[in-house]
């Protein structure tokens, strides 16, 4: 697979867990689709999640599959922004 760094803001449709549910943020938040460059991608599977602390903010990385590609979506807890960090595709 060939990985391309993207680092572009994207719109993500995500499902949140129930309010008051006691679990880690990445367990409550699950991306189900995202829009990138005027195209919508439906997430087939969340394959891996990891957390990164940056000062007062946390960043959650979601490795997701859509079609034959693997996308890294990044959620910034302080700004509430989503970024498409990278795309890994067969090449």
N, CA, C and O atoms as a printed pandas DataFrame, in Angstrom:
     atom_number atom_name residue_name chain_id  residue_number  x_coord  y_coord  z_coord
0              1         N          UNK        A               1    0.834   -1.185    0.000
1              2        CA          UNK        A               1    0.000    0.000    0.000
2              3         C          UNK        A               1    0.877    1.246    0.000
3              4         O          UNK        A               1    1.948    1.270    0.608
4              5         N          UNK        A               2    0.417    2.252   -0.674
5              6        CA          UNK        A               2    1.097    3.540   -0.738
6              7         C          UNK        A               2    0.324    4.522    0.138
7              8         O          UNK        A               2   -0.889    4.671   -0.012
8              9         N          UNK        A               3    1.029    5.195    1.056
9             10        CA          UNK        A               3    0.382    6.159    1.947
10            11         C          UNK        A               3    0.698    7.571    1.492
11            12         O          UNK        A               3    1.859    7.926    1.285
12            13         N          UNK        A               4   -0.350    8.375    1.339
13            14        CA          UNK        A               4   -0.212    9.777    0.944
14            15         C          UNK        A               4   -0.678   10.664    2.088
15            16         O          UNK        A               4   -1.784   10.488    2.600
16            17         N          UNK        A               5    0.165   11.624    2.496
17            18        CA          UNK        A               5   -0.226   12.596    3.518
18            19         C          UNK        A               5   -1.165   13.604    2.875
19            20         O          UNK        A               5   -0.880   14.118    1.793
20            21         N          UNK        A               6   -2.282   13.889    3.531
21            22        CA          UNK        A               6   -3.286   14.794    2.981
22            23         C          UNK        A               6   -3.387   16.068    3.823
23            24         O          UNK        A               6   -3.197   17.167    3.301
24            25         N          UNK        A               7   -3.681   15.933    5.109
25            26        CA          UNK        A               7   -3.824   17.052    6.048
26            27         C          UNK        A               7   -4.783   18.128    5.553
27            28         O          UNK        A               7   -4.424   19.303    5.480
28            29         N          UNK        A               8   -6.008   17.719    5.211
29            30        CA          UNK        A               8   -7.068   18.644    4.798
30            31         C          UNK        A               8   -8.255   18.494    5.735
31            32         O          UNK        A               8   -8.607   17.389    6.147
32            33         N          UNK        A               9   -8.869   19.637    6.067
33            34        CA          UNK        A               9  -10.082   19.586    6.887
34            35         C          UNK        A               9  -11.184   18.905    6.102
35            36         O          UNK        A               9  -11.326   19.108    4.896
36            37         N          UNK        A              10  -11.967   18.089    6.807
37            38        CA          UNK        A              10  -13.076   17.371    6.191
38            39         C          UNK        A              10  -14.294   17.451    7.101
39            40         O          UNK        A              10  -14.181   17.730    8.295
40            41         N          UNK        A              11  -15.452   17.200    6.518
41            42        CA          UNK        A              11  -16.689   17.099    7.286
42            43         C          UNK        A              11  -16.900   15.616    7.576
43            44         O          UNK        A              11  -16.879   14.785    6.669
44            45         N          UNK        A              12  -17.103   15.298    8.855
45            46        CA          UNK        A              12  -17.286   13.906    9.266
46            47         C          UNK        A              12  -18.650   13.746    9.911
47            48         O          UNK        A              12  -19.065   14.566   10.729
48            49         N          UNK        A              13  -19.336   12.691    9.538
49            50        CA          UNK        A              13  -20.586   12.305   10.179
50            51         C          UNK        A              13  -20.225   11.218   11.177
51            52         O          UNK        A              13  -19.697   10.170   10.804
52            53         N          UNK        A              14  -20.514   11.474   12.453
53            54        CA          UNK        A              14  -20.111   10.541   13.502
54            55         C          UNK        A              14  -21.288   10.241   14.418
55            56         O          UNK        A              14  -22.211   11.044   14.558
56            57         N          UNK        A              15  -21.236    9.084   15.029
57            58        CA          UNK        A              15  -22.239    8.660   15.994
58            59         C          UNK        A              15  -21.617    8.786   17.376
59            60         O          UNK        A              15  -20.497    8.331   17.609
60            61         N          UNK        A              16  -22.363    9.417   18.302
61            62        CA          UNK        A              16  -21.906    9.564   19.682
62            63         C          UNK        A              16  -22.664    8.588   20.560
63            64         O          UNK        A              16  -23.819    8.262   20.286
64            65         N          UNK        A              17  -22.010    8.120   21.622
65            66        CA          UNK        A              17  -22.662    7.252   22.595
66            67         C          UNK        A              17  -23.664    8.031   23.431
67            68         O          UNK        A              17  -23.840    9.236   23.251
68            69         N          UNK        A              18  -24.302    7.345   24.325
69            70        CA          UNK        A              18  -25.322    7.948   25.186
70            71         C          UNK        A              18  -24.691    8.954   26.145
71            72         O          UNK        A              18  -23.592    8.718   26.648
72            73         N          UNK        A              19  -25.379   10.086   26.408
73            74        CA          UNK        A              19  -24.860   11.064   27.368
74            75         C          UNK        A              19  -24.688   10.410   28.741
75            76         O          UNK        A              19  -25.522    9.610   29.166
76            77         N          UNK        A              20  -23.612   10.755   29.418
77            78        CA          UNK        A              20  -23.355   10.210   30.745
78            79         C          UNK        A              20  -22.727    8.829   30.732
79            80         O          UNK        A              20  -22.398    8.285   31.786
80            81         N          UNK        A              21  -22.564    8.270   29.573
81            82        CA          UNK        A              21  -21.945    6.953   29.445
82            83         C          UNK        A              21  -20.489    7.061   29.890
83            84         O          UNK        A              21  -19.774    7.957   29.441
84            85         N          UNK        A              22  -20.046    6.173   30.755
85            86        CA          UNK        A              22  -18.675    6.245   31.277
86            87         C          UNK        A              22  -17.748    5.383   30.437
87            88         O          UNK        A              22  -17.647    4.174   30.642
88            89         N          UNK        A              23  -17.078    6.015   29.499
89            90        CA          UNK        A              23  -16.085    5.334   28.678
90            91         C          UNK        A              23  -15.206    6.396   28.033
91            92         O          UNK        A              23  -15.523    7.585   28.068
92            93         N          UNK        A              24  -14.120    5.965   27.455
93            94        CA          UNK        A              24  -13.186    6.893   26.813
94            95         C          UNK        A              24  -13.859    7.578   25.628
95            96         O          UNK        A              24  -14.736    6.990   24.995
96            97         N          UNK        A              25  -13.456    8.829   25.316
97            98        CA          UNK        A              25  -14.088    9.548   24.198
98            99         C          UNK        A              25  -14.083    8.778   22.884
99           100         O          UNK        A              25  -15.070    8.810   22.149
100          101         N          UNK        A              26  -12.985    8.086   22.576
101          102        CA          UNK        A              26  -12.944    7.374   21.297
102          103         C          UNK        A              26  -13.887    6.174   21.283
103          104         O          UNK        A              26  -14.210    5.656   20.213
104          105         N          UNK        A              27  -14.333    5.724   22.459
105          106        CA          UNK        A              27  -15.308    4.638   22.508
106          107         C          UNK        A              27  -16.729    5.167   22.334
107          108         O          UNK        A              27  -17.628    4.412   21.964
108          109         N          UNK        A              28  -16.940    6.460   22.599
109          110        CA          UNK        A              28  -18.261    7.074   22.420
110          111         C          UNK        A              28  -18.433    7.639   21.021
111          112         O          UNK        A              28  -19.558    7.780   20.543
112          113         N          UNK        A              29  -17.347    7.958   20.370
113          114        CA          UNK        A              29  -17.374    8.635   19.079
114          115         C          UNK        A              29  -16.943    7.669   17.982
115          116         O          UNK        A              29  -15.881    7.050   18.065
116          117         N          UNK        A              30  -17.777    7.547   16.956
117          118        CA          UNK        A              30  -17.440    6.633   15.857
118          119         C          UNK        A              30  -17.802    7.285   14.533
119          120         O          UNK        A              30  -18.979    7.541   14.279
120          121         N          UNK        A              31  -16.809    7.564   13.676
121          122        CA          UNK        A              31  -17.110    8.131   12.359
122          123         C          UNK        A              31  -17.820    7.099   11.486
123          124         O          UNK        A              31  -17.425    5.934   11.442
124          125         N          UNK        A              32  -18.873    7.539   10.791
125          126        CA          UNK        A              32  -19.618    6.631    9.911
126          127         C          UNK        A              32  -19.518    7.043    8.443
127          128         O          UNK        A              32  -19.747    6.223    7.554
128          129         N          UNK        A              33  -19.180    8.302    8.184
129          130        CA          UNK        A              33  -19.001    8.791    6.809
130          131         C          UNK        A              33  -18.231   10.108    6.874
131          132         O          UNK        A              33  -18.189   10.768    7.912
132          133         N          UNK        A              34  -17.622   10.478    5.740
133          134        CA          UNK        A              34  -16.950   11.773    5.674
134          135         C          UNK        A              34  -17.002   12.302    4.252
135          136         O          UNK        A              34  -17.128   11.540    3.293
136          137         N          UNK        A              35  -16.901   13.628    4.130
137          138        CA          UNK        A              35  -16.893   14.296    2.826
138          139         C          UNK        A              35  -15.508   14.883    2.604
139          140         O          UNK        A              35  -14.976   15.605    3.448
140          141         N          UNK        A              36  -14.940   14.560    1.457
141          142        CA          UNK        A              36  -13.620   15.060    1.093
142          143         C          UNK        A              36  -13.635   15.390   -0.393
143          144         O          UNK        A              36  -13.966   14.549   -1.229
144          145         N          UNK        A              37  -13.269   16.630   -0.706
145          146        CA          UNK        A              37  -13.213   17.105   -2.092
146          147         C          UNK        A              37  -14.527   16.831   -2.826
147          148         O          UNK        A              37  -14.543   16.286   -3.930
148          149         N          UNK        A              38  -15.626   17.225   -2.180
149          150        CA          UNK        A              38  -16.983   17.137   -2.742
150          151         C          UNK        A              38  -17.446   15.713   -3.028
151          152         O          UNK        A              38  -18.317   15.493   -3.869
152          153         N          UNK        A              39  -16.862   14.755   -2.328
153          154        CA          UNK        A              39  -17.290   13.365   -2.487
154          155         C          UNK        A              39  -17.525   12.765   -1.108
155          156         O          UNK        A              39  -16.760   13.011   -0.175
156          157         N          UNK        A              40  -18.584   11.980   -0.985
157          158        CA          UNK        A              40  -18.887   11.353    0.297
158          159         C          UNK        A              40  -18.361    9.920    0.330
159          160         O          UNK        A              40  -18.505    9.166   -0.632
160          161         N          UNK        A              41  -17.747    9.563    1.461
161          162        CA          UNK        A              41  -17.190    8.231    1.679
162          163         C          UNK        A              41  -17.895    7.599    2.875
163          164         O          UNK        A              41  -17.951    8.197    3.949
164          165         N          UNK        A              42  -18.423    6.417    2.700
165          166        CA          UNK        A              42  -19.059    5.698    3.804
166          167         C          UNK        A              42  -18.007    4.811    4.471
167          168         O          UNK        A              42  -17.328    4.029    3.807
168          169         N          UNK        A              43  -17.884    4.943    5.785
169          170        CA          UNK        A              43  -16.910    4.157    6.541
170          171         C          UNK        A              43  -17.425    2.728    6.678
171          172         O          UNK        A              43  -18.521    2.499    7.190
172          173         N          UNK        A              44  -16.629    1.777    6.219
173          174        CA          UNK        A              44  -16.985    0.363    6.341
174          175         C          UNK        A              44  -16.623   -0.174    7.717
175          176         O          UNK        A              44  -17.364   -0.953    8.316
176          177         N          UNK        A              45  -15.452    0.267    8.208
177          178        CA          UNK        A              45  -14.955   -0.268    9.479
178          179         C          UNK        A              45  -13.959    0.703   10.099
179          180         O          UNK        A              45  -13.167    1.329    9.394
180          181         N          UNK        A              46  -14.005    0.823   11.410
181          182        CA          UNK        A              46  -12.962    1.527   12.155
182          183         C          UNK        A              46  -11.973    0.449   12.574
183          184         O          UNK        A              46  -12.298   -0.414   13.389
184          185         N          UNK        A              47  -10.766    0.496   12.018
185          186        CA          UNK        A              47   -9.816   -0.593   12.252
186          187         C          UNK        A              47   -8.888   -0.353   13.434
187          188         O          UNK        A              47   -8.378   -1.306   14.022
188          189         N          UNK        A              48   -8.662    0.913   13.790
189          190        CA          UNK        A              48   -7.733    1.210   14.879
190          191         C          UNK        A              48   -7.970    2.637   15.344
191          192         O          UNK        A              48   -8.292    3.513   14.541
192          193         N          UNK        A              49   -7.810    2.870   16.650
193          194        CA          UNK        A              49   -7.956    4.212   17.224
194          195         C          UNK        A              49   -6.801    4.440   18.190
195          196         O          UNK        A              49   -6.449    3.553   18.968
196          197         N          UNK        A              50   -6.211    5.635   18.139
197          198        CA          UNK        A              50   -5.191    5.983   19.118
198          199         C          UNK        A              50   -5.320    7.445   19.493
199          200         O          UNK        A              50   -5.849    8.260   18.736
200          201         N          UNK        A              51   -4.816    7.761   20.695
201          202        CA          UNK        A              51   -4.949    9.097   21.267
202          203         C          UNK        A              51   -3.577    9.740   21.378
203          204         O          UNK        A              51   -2.572    9.081   21.643
204          205         N          UNK        A              52   -3.571   11.053   21.165
205          206        CA          UNK        A              52   -2.339   11.842   21.264
206          207         C          UNK        A              52   -2.670   13.085   22.078
207          208         O          UNK        A              52   -3.624   13.794   21.758
208          209         N          UNK        A              53   -1.899   13.359   23.126
209          210        CA          UNK        A              53   -2.111   14.557   23.944
210          211         C          UNK        A              53   -1.218   15.677   23.446
211          212         O          UNK        A              53   -0.038   15.482   23.153
212          213         N          UNK        A              54   -1.821   16.865   23.358
213          214        CA          UNK        A              54   -1.076   18.066   22.956
214          215         C          UNK        A              54   -1.500   19.208   23.871
215          216         O          UNK        A              54   -2.500   19.876   23.609
216          217         N          UNK        A              55   -0.748   19.432   24.940
217          218        CA          UNK        A              55   -1.113   20.484   25.883
218          219         C          UNK        A              55   -2.459   20.190   26.517
219          220         O          UNK        A              55   -2.661   19.119   27.088
220          221         N          UNK        A              56   -3.385   21.145   26.418
221          222        CA          UNK        A              56   -4.718   20.978   26.992
222          223         C          UNK        A              56   -5.650   20.202   26.084
223          224         O          UNK        A              56   -6.760   19.855   26.488
224          225         N          UNK        A              57   -5.226   19.930   24.892
225          226        CA          UNK        A              57   -6.083   19.271   23.911
226          227         C          UNK        A              57   -5.663   17.825   23.700
227          228         O          UNK        A              57   -4.509   17.450   23.911
228          229         N          UNK        A              58   -6.624   17.033   23.283
229          230        CA          UNK        A              58   -6.346   15.664   22.882
230          231         C          UNK        A              58   -6.742   15.509   21.428
231          232         O          UNK        A              58   -7.671   16.155   20.944
232          233         N          UNK        A              59   -6.022   14.643   20.746
233          234        CA          UNK        A              59   -6.333   14.334   19.351
234          235         C          UNK        A              59   -6.564   12.838   19.255
235          236         O          UNK        A              59   -5.784   12.039   19.774
236          237         N          UNK        A              60   -7.638   12.473   18.587
237          238        CA          UNK        A              60   -7.963   11.064   18.388
238          239         C          UNK        A              60   -7.813   10.734   16.911
239          240         O          UNK        A              60   -8.394   11.394   16.050
240          241         N          UNK        A              61   -7.035    9.719   16.636
241          242        CA          UNK        A              61   -6.796    9.251   15.275
242          243         C          UNK        A              61   -7.651    8.011   15.045
243          244         O          UNK        A              61   -7.631    7.078   15.848
244          245         N          UNK        A              62   -8.392    8.005   13.961
245          246        CA          UNK        A              62   -9.233    6.874   13.590
246          247         C          UNK        A              62   -8.749    6.345   12.243
247          248         O          UNK        A              62   -8.798    7.061   11.242
248          249         N          UNK        A              63   -8.287    5.110   12.211
249          250        CA          UNK        A              63   -7.968    4.453   10.939
250          251         C          UNK        A              63   -9.255    3.773   10.490
251          252         O          UNK        A              63   -9.775    2.893   11.177
252          253         N          UNK        A              64   -9.766    4.187    9.328
253          254        CA          UNK        A              64  -11.045    3.663    8.846
254          255         C          UNK        A              64  -10.893    3.161    7.414
255          256         O          UNK        A              64  -10.030    3.622    6.667
256          257         N          UNK        A              65  -11.737    2.219    7.052
257          258        CA          UNK        A              65  -11.751    1.751    5.670
258          259         C          UNK        A              65  -12.997    2.274    4.979
259          260         O          UNK        A              65  -14.069    2.375    5.576
260          261         N          UNK        A              66  -12.831    2.599    3.717
261          262        CA          UNK        A              66  -13.926    2.996    2.826
262          263         C          UNK        A              66  -13.505    2.504    1.450
263          264         O          UNK        A              66  -12.529    2.989    0.878
264          265         N          UNK        A              67  -14.242    1.548    0.931
265          266        CA          UNK        A              67  -13.808    0.925   -0.317
266          267         C          UNK        A              67  -12.543    0.130   -0.067
267          268         O          UNK        A              67  -12.437   -0.571    0.940
268          269         N          UNK        A              68  -11.577    0.232   -0.977
269          270        CA          UNK        A              68  -10.312   -0.502   -0.843
270          271         C          UNK        A              68   -9.232    0.279   -0.112
271          272         O          UNK        A              68   -8.122   -0.224    0.062
272          273         N          UNK        A              69   -9.535    1.495    0.320
273          274        CA          UNK        A              69   -8.529    2.363    0.918
274          275         C          UNK        A              69   -8.674    2.455    2.429
275          276         O          UNK        A              69   -9.738    2.182    2.985
276          277         N          UNK        A              70   -7.578    2.847    3.086
277          278        CA          UNK        A              70   -7.569    3.105    4.523
278          279         C          UNK        A              70   -7.296    4.592    4.711
279          280         O          UNK        A              70   -6.324    5.128    4.178
280          281         N          UNK        A              71   -8.161    5.250    5.472
281          282        CA          UNK        A              71   -8.064    6.687    5.706
282          283         C          UNK        A              71   -7.771    6.929    7.180
283          284         O          UNK        A              71   -8.297    6.232    8.048
284          285         N          UNK        A              72   -6.930    7.917    7.456
285          286        CA          UNK        A              72   -6.680    8.323    8.836
286          287         C          UNK        A              72   -7.415    9.634    9.084
287          288         O          UNK        A              72   -7.055   10.679    8.542
288          289         N          UNK        A              73   -8.454    9.555    9.917
289          290        CA          UNK        A              73   -9.215   10.734   10.303
290          291         C          UNK        A              73   -8.739   11.178   11.679
291          292         O          UNK        A              73   -8.554   10.354   12.574
292          293         N          UNK        A              74   -8.542   12.471   11.844
293          294        CA          UNK        A              74   -8.019   13.029   13.081
294          295         C          UNK        A              74   -9.056   13.972   13.678
295          296         O          UNK        A              74   -9.511   14.900   13.009
296          297         N          UNK        A              75   -9.433   13.737   14.937
297          298        CA          UNK        A              75  -10.403   14.583   15.635
298          299         C          UNK        A              75   -9.691   15.363   16.727
299          300         O          UNK        A              75   -9.064   14.776   17.609
300          301         N          UNK        A              76   -9.789   16.686   16.668
301          302        CA          UNK        A              76   -9.162   17.595   17.630
302          303         C          UNK        A              76  -10.217   17.999   18.663
303          304         O          UNK        A              76  -11.195   18.664   18.320
304          305         N          UNK        A              77  -10.024   17.598   19.938
305          306        CA          UNK        A              77  -11.056   17.831   20.949
306          307         C          UNK        A              77  -11.217   19.303   21.320
307          308         O          UNK        A              77  -12.315   19.722   21.686
308          309         N          UNK        A              78  -10.174   20.078   21.237
309          310        CA          UNK        A              78  -10.279   21.497   21.620
310          311         C          UNK        A              78  -11.042   22.311   20.570
311          312         O          UNK        A              78  -11.917   23.103   20.918
312          313         N          UNK        A              79  -10.717   22.120   19.298
313          314        CA          UNK        A              79  -11.359   22.891   18.225
314          315         C          UNK        A              79  -12.583   22.189   17.650
315          316         O          UNK        A              79  -13.378   22.807   16.941
316          317         N          UNK        A              80  -12.741   20.897   17.952
317          318        CA          UNK        A              80  -13.829   20.057   17.425
318          319         C          UNK        A              80  -13.735   19.892   15.911
319          320         O          UNK        A              80  -14.741   19.635   15.249
320          321         N          UNK        A              81  -12.540   20.038   15.365
321          322        CA          UNK        A              81  -12.327   19.894   13.924
322          323         C          UNK        A              81  -11.868   18.485   13.574
323          324         O          UNK        A              81  -11.224   17.796   14.365
324          325         N          UNK        A              82  -12.225   18.084   12.353
325          326        CA          UNK        A              82  -11.780   16.815   11.784
326          327         C          UNK        A              82  -10.826   17.111   10.629
327          328         O          UNK        A              82  -11.035   18.051    9.861
328          329         N          UNK        A              83   -9.783   16.301   10.519
329          330        CA          UNK        A              83   -8.805   16.420    9.443
330          331         C          UNK        A              83   -8.584   15.049    8.823
331          332         O          UNK        A              83   -8.482   14.047    9.531
332          333         N          UNK        A              84   -8.510   15.010    7.502
333          334        CA          UNK        A              84   -8.082   13.793    6.827
334          335         C          UNK        A              84   -6.561   13.856    6.794
335          336         O          UNK        A              84   -5.982   14.625    6.027
336          337         N          UNK        A              85   -5.919   13.049    7.624
337          338        CA          UNK        A              85   -4.464   13.101    7.759
338          339         C          UNK        A              85   -3.760   12.374    6.625
339          340         O          UNK        A              85   -2.762   12.863    6.096
340          341         N          UNK        A              86   -4.279   11.196    6.246
341          342        CA          UNK        A              86   -3.612   10.419    5.205
342          343         C          UNK        A              86   -4.565    9.424    4.562
343          344         O          UNK        A              86   -5.632    9.113    5.092
344          345         N          UNK        A              87   -4.142    8.935    3.402
345          346        CA          UNK        A              87   -4.870    7.897    2.674
346          347         C          UNK        A              87   -3.860    6.837    2.269
347          348         O          UNK        A              87   -2.818    7.151    1.693
348          349         N          UNK        A              88   -4.166    5.593    2.567
349          350        CA          UNK        A              88   -3.335    4.473    2.125
350          351         C          UNK        A              88   -4.125    3.708    1.075
351          352         O          UNK        A              88   -5.234    3.241    1.333
352          353         N          UNK        A              89   -3.541    3.584   -0.114
353          354        CA          UNK        A              89   -4.239    2.901   -1.201
354          355         C          UNK        A              89   -3.302    1.910   -1.877
355          356         O          UNK        A              89   -2.079    2.043   -1.833
356          357         N          UNK        A              90   -3.911    0.922   -2.498
357          358        CA          UNK        A              90   -3.116   -0.061   -3.226
358          359         C          UNK        A              90   -2.524    0.626   -4.444
359          360         O          UNK        A              90   -3.214    1.337   -5.174
360          361         N          UNK        A              91   -1.275    0.406   -4.643
361          362        CA          UNK        A              91   -0.730    1.148   -5.733
362          363         C          UNK        A              91    0.392    0.528   -6.419
363          364         O          UNK        A              91    0.924    1.098   -7.372
